[in-house]
């Protein structure tokens, strides 16, 4: 994370964030004020959450998953950046019009430099992937999916583009949570869920395994 952050803020933003961080400790009188709380939250995220994630960052796919959560830490960094920019303005007594211009230029520069690497408006990989799943299913099928890539792509196509609304999509991870039973009753009345929670093996009354689920719905789909 720290190796990517300077590049994302053009280094000057990284410096301003550090300046803003020093201002917090210089000006905040309370022992545990809001500014210091942001430092604690950032430290907890950086050193606890990331260490417990146990990802191999040499794998580009896992690194991509990992990077999705950097926005949480970035919230604090950009807050400090704003405080640093404010301290910069006050120290050098920069007029309002000038510092507004500097801020606009800085944001515009980021858009200009980073837009091409982040532009995905012609990327139809996941749309095509979801369509390849749905379009090859028989009418009124039950699709047992698992994970974001399979579930979210197909559900998005159903809800946003109206594709294959006849297919019932059931994520096996979601139905392993006790609160999902109520959602199934409300949103999938055509589905029979013969229990309270899905498990790979039945451990107690109310558990449903894959065989139970298929047997309860074999004549419905």
C-alpha positions as CSV (number, residue, x, y, z in Angstrom):
1,X,0.0,0.0,0.0
2,X,2.7,2.5,1.0
3,X,4.6,1.8,-2.2
4,X,1.6,2.6,-4.4
5,X,0.4,5.6,-2.4
6,X,3.0,8.2,-3.5
7,X,2.3,7.4,-7.2
8,X,-1.4,7.8,-6.7
9,X,-0.9,11.2,-5.2
10,X,1.9,12.4,-7.5
11,X,4.3,12.4,-4.5
12,X,3.3,16.1,-3.6
13,X,0.0,14.8,-2.2
14,X,2.0,12.3,-0.1
15,X,4.1,15.1,1.3
16,X,1.0,17.3,2.0
17,X,-0.6,14.3,3.8
18,X,2.5,14.1,6.0
19,X,2.3,17.8,6.6
20,X,-1.4,17.5,7.6
21,X,-0.6,14.7,9.9
22,X,2.0,16.8,11.8
23,X,-0.6,19.5,12.1
24,X,-3.0,17.2,13.8
25,X,-0.4,16.5,16.6
26,X,0.6,20.1,16.8
27,X,-2.8,21.7,17.1
28,X,-5.1,19.1,18.6
29,X,-5.4,19.7,22.3
30,X,-7.6,16.7,23.2
31,X,-5.8,13.5,24.1
32,X,-8.0,11.6,21.8
33,X,-9.4,14.1,19.3
34,X,-10.9,13.3,15.9
35,X,-7.6,13.8,14.1
36,X,-5.7,11.4,16.3
37,X,-8.6,8.9,16.0
38,X,-8.1,8.9,12.2
39,X,-4.4,8.0,12.8
40,X,-5.4,5.1,15.1
41,X,-8.0,3.8,12.6
42,X,-5.5,4.1,9.7
43,X,-2.9,2.2,11.8
44,X,-5.4,-0.5,12.7
45,X,-6.3,-1.0,9.1
46,X,-2.7,-1.0,7.8
47,X,-1.2,-3.3,10.5
48,X,-4.0,-5.5,11.6
49,X,-6.5,-5.9,8.8
50,X,-3.9,-6.2,6.1
51,X,-1.7,-8.6,8.1
52,X,-4.7,-10.8,8.9
53,X,-5.8,-10.9,5.2
54,X,-3.0,-13.4,4.6
55,X,-2.9,-12.8,0.9
56,X,0.1,-13.4,-1.4
57,X,0.7,-10.0,-3.0
58,X,2.9,-11.6,-5.7
59,X,-0.3,-12.9,-7.3
60,X,-1.8,-10.2,-9.6
61,X,-5.4,-11.4,-9.0
62,X,-5.1,-11.5,-5.2
63,X,-3.4,-8.1,-5.4
64,X,-6.3,-6.7,-7.3
65,X,-8.7,-8.1,-4.6
66,X,-6.5,-6.5,-2.0
67,X,-6.4,-3.1,-3.7
68,X,-10.2,-2.8,-3.5
69,X,-9.9,-2.2,0.2
70,X,-7.3,0.5,0.0
71,X,-10.0,3.1,-0.5
72,X,-10.7,2.8,3.3
73,X,-7.2,3.9,4.2
74,X,-7.2,6.5,1.4
75,X,-10.1,8.3,3.1
76,X,-7.8,9.2,6.0
77,X,-4.8,9.9,3.8
78,X,-6.8,12.4,1.7
79,X,-8.2,14.0,4.8
80,X,-4.7,14.6,6.0
81,X,-3.8,15.8,2.5
82,X,-6.5,18.4,2.8
83,X,-5.2,19.5,6.2
84,X,-1.7,19.7,4.8
85,X,-2.9,21.8,1.8
86,X,-4.7,24.1,4.3
87,X,-1.5,24.5,6.3
88,X,0.4,25.3,3.1
89,X,-2.0,28.0,2.2
90,X,-1.9,29.6,5.6
91,X,1.9,29.4,5.9
92,X,2.5,31.2,2.6
93,X,-0.6,33.3,2.8
94,X,-1.8,32.3,-0.7
95,X,-4.9,34.2,-1.9
96,X,-8.2,32.3,-2.4
97,X,-8.2,32.5,-6.2
98,X,-4.7,31.2,-6.4
99,X,-5.1,28.2,-4.0
100,X,-8.4,27.3,-5.7
101,X,-6.6,27.3,-9.0
102,X,-3.9,25.1,-7.6
103,X,-6.5,22.6,-6.3
104,X,-8.3,22.5,-9.7
105,X,-5.0,22.0,-11.5
106,X,-3.9,19.2,-9.2
107,X,-7.2,17.3,-9.5
108,X,-7.3,17.8,-13.3
109,X,-3.7,16.5,-13.6
110,X,-4.7,13.3,-11.7
111,X,-7.6,12.8,-14.1
112,X,-5.4,13.5,-17.2
113,X,-2.6,11.1,-16.1
114,X,-4.6,8.3,-14.5
115,X,-7.8,8.3,-16.6
116,X,-6.5,6.0,-19.4
117,X,-5.3,3.4,-16.9
118,X,-8.7,3.4,-15.1
119,X,-11.0,3.7,-18.1
120,X,-13.1,0.6,-18.4
121,X,-16.0,1.8,-20.5
122,X,-15.0,-0.5,-23.4
123,X,-14.3,-3.5,-21.2
124,X,-17.1,-6.1,-21.6
125,X,-15.2,-9.0,-20.1
126,X,-17.6,-9.6,-17.1
127,X,-20.7,-8.7,-19.1
128,X,-19.8,-11.3,-21.7
129,X,-18.9,-13.8,-19.0
130,X,-22.2,-13.4,-17.3
131,X,-24.1,-13.6,-20.6
132,X,-22.3,-16.8,-21.5
133,X,-23.6,-18.4,-18.3
134,X,-27.2,-17.2,-18.6
135,X,-27.7,-17.7,-22.3
136,X,-26.7,-21.3,-22.1
137,X,-29.2,-22.3,-19.4
138,X,-32.6,-23.9,-20.1
139,X,-35.8,-21.9,-19.4
140,X,-36.7,-21.4,-15.8
141,X,-33.4,-22.8,-14.6
142,X,-32.0,-22.8,-11.1
143,X,-28.4,-21.5,-11.1
144,X,-26.4,-22.4,-8.0
145,X,-23.5,-20.0,-8.1
146,X,-20.7,-19.2,-5.6
147,X,-18.7,-16.1,-5.3
148,X,-18.7,-12.5,-6.6
149,X,-17.7,-13.1,-10.2
150,X,-20.5,-15.7,-10.9
151,X,-23.2,-14.2,-8.7
152,X,-22.8,-10.5,-9.3
153,X,-22.3,-10.6,-13.0
154,X,-25.4,-12.7,-13.6
155,X,-27.6,-10.8,-11.1
156,X,-26.4,-7.5,-12.6
157,X,-27.5,-8.6,-16.1
158,X,-30.8,-9.7,-14.8
159,X,-31.6,-6.5,-12.8
160,X,-30.0,-3.9,-15.0
161,X,-30.5,-5.3,-18.5
162,X,-33.4,-7.6,-18.0
163,X,-31.5,-10.6,-19.3
164,X,-32.9,-14.1,-18.5
165,X,-35.2,-13.0,-15.7
166,X,-36.6,-16.5,-15.7
167,X,-33.5,-17.9,-14.1
168,X,-33.3,-18.1,-10.3
169,X,-29.8,-17.4,-9.1
170,X,-28.9,-18.8,-5.7
171,X,-25.5,-18.1,-4.2
172,X,-24.3,-20.9,-2.0
173,X,-22.2,-18.6,0.2
174,X,-25.2,-16.3,0.9
175,X,-27.6,-19.1,1.8
176,X,-25.1,-20.3,4.5
177,X,-26.0,-17.2,6.6
178,X,-29.1,-17.4,8.9
179,X,-30.5,-14.1,7.8
180,X,-30.8,-15.3,4.1
181,X,-33.7,-17.6,4.8
182,X,-36.1,-14.6,5.2
183,X,-34.7,-13.0,2.0
184,X,-35.4,-16.3,0.1
185,X,-39.0,-16.3,1.3
186,X,-39.5,-12.7,0.3
187,X,-37.7,-12.7,-3.1
188,X,-37.8,-16.3,-4.3
189,X,-41.3,-17.7,-3.6
190,X,-40.8,-20.2,-6.4
191,X,-37.9,-21.8,-4.5
192,X,-38.3,-24.4,-1.8
193,X,-35.7,-24.1,1.0
194,X,-36.3,-27.1,3.3
195,X,-34.6,-25.7,6.4
196,X,-33.0,-22.6,7.9
197,X,-29.4,-22.6,6.8
198,X,-27.2,-24.2,4.1
199,X,-24.2,-26.3,5.1
200,X,-22.0,-28.7,3.2
201,X,-22.9,-31.4,5.7
202,X,-25.9,-31.5,8.0
203,X,-24.8,-30.8,11.6
204,X,-28.0,-30.0,13.4
205,X,-31.8,-29.7,12.8
206,X,-32.6,-27.0,10.3
207,X,-29.4,-27.5,8.3
208,X,-29.8,-28.0,4.5
209,X,-27.1,-29.6,2.3
210,X,-26.9,-29.7,-1.5
211,X,-28.8,-32.9,-1.8
212,X,-31.7,-31.6,0.3
213,X,-31.9,-28.4,-1.8
214,X,-31.9,-30.3,-5.1
215,X,-34.4,-32.8,-4.0
216,X,-36.8,-30.1,-2.7
217,X,-36.7,-28.3,-6.1
218,X,-36.3,-31.1,-8.6
219,X,-39.8,-30.7,-10.0
220,X,-39.8,-26.8,-9.9
221,X,-37.0,-25.9,-12.3
